[in-house]
Amino acid sequence: MQGYQEAIEVFELAANKYPTGEYADDALFAMGQNHEINKFYTKAIEQYTDLEKRYPYSNCIVASGIRKANNKLILRDFSGALLSLERTENIS
């Protein structure tokens, strides 16, 4: 779990200290993936939502929407998962 927290800190630094940097959106996406890997599904959904709000034109948006839907399925939020997929479909 120590590596998990270290990774989150690095990604947060990249996303928050350099919000206009080239990799800020990638850092948010990586934070979501890191939460997912460690089974913090609600935190992952929050990260993907933050990415969508802060960087609506990111190249990570479609993947973020799909991963968000998958996390909602894991949490048994079927209608939320469907809504995430529908929004993602409208983006692509």
Disulfide bonds with the S-S distance in Angstrom:
none
